[in-house]
Amino acid sequence: MEFDLRKAINAISDIVQNRPAPIREFDQIYMKVADMVIQAEYVARVFNDKNIVFVGDGDGIALSTAHLKAQSVINYGPKSITVLDFDERIVNSVRRFGEKLYPKIEILAYLYNVAEALPPEHFGAYDGFHINPPWGASNDGESVITFFERGSQATKENSLGIVVMADDPELLWTQKVIRDTQQCALNLGYVVSELLPQLHLYHLDDAPELRSCSCLFRRIDPICMQTTSKPLEPTRLENFYGKNSPLLFRYVRERPTLNTNRESDQLYILEKLEVNNG
């Protein structure tokens, strides 16, 4: 891994300036800049010349990866990147910034909430996926597993998946979530190809030292692939974003402002999720 660190940090600062303010209630807790550089370079290396999907991307790692390649900080990276996110502010910020990167790299973004079935046009369409979901401290990792399942559904037989999860050996819940995610991966035909422990730090006031790992999964058994995508059962929505914080909203809608080039205000409208209780 050799590149100009100053150029890399300057490139990532463009992404930080572009991304919307986080909504803590939805576990939008952003990764620190130096660790964004590390993760973006890793994503570029793992997914070199592949078409990949990010299922959720508040941190801006998708744009960071694309920008590093477009700015020639690195000479490798994905062929194309698609971002699926329930926050219209993020979707629009990716689209606006992505226009500047084309044709060096194609990056697309669409509104999508993991509580709903994966749209057919994204099912089995990509070579790999990346997720950094709510970490599941209050729902036994169910939120991580949900995002993993959607990433798996969106990818082809011989796919790769990068999963970012909380990782602190002193916090038992983080280790149980990592274990249960690996079990879910096995059930879906994946094995762990690489684990980079305690790699990232976040702007997290109540736990500033809590780190996350980056785990690379490789699908080896396509017979375990899911053939359909269905909405989540209501019980899987409970405690999704933390204790007594269920998944209730379908989309965060952007409220238009005069500031179209950079998001600086927490201006948004919440759109309720309609749950079918059968």
ABEGO torsion letter per residue (X at the ends): XBBBAAAAAAAAAAAAAABBBBBAAAGBBBBBAAAAAAAAAAAAAAABGBBBBBBEBAAGAAAAAAAAAAAGABABEBABBBBBBABAAAAAAAAAAAAAAOAABBBBBBBBBAABBBBAAABGABABBBBBBBAGAAAGGAAAAAAAAAAAAABBABBBBBBBBBBBAABAAAAAAAAAAAAAAAAAGBBBABBBBGABBBBBAABAABBBBBBBBBBABAAABBABBBBBBAAAABGAAEBGBBBABABBBBBBBABAABBABBBBBBBBBBBBAX
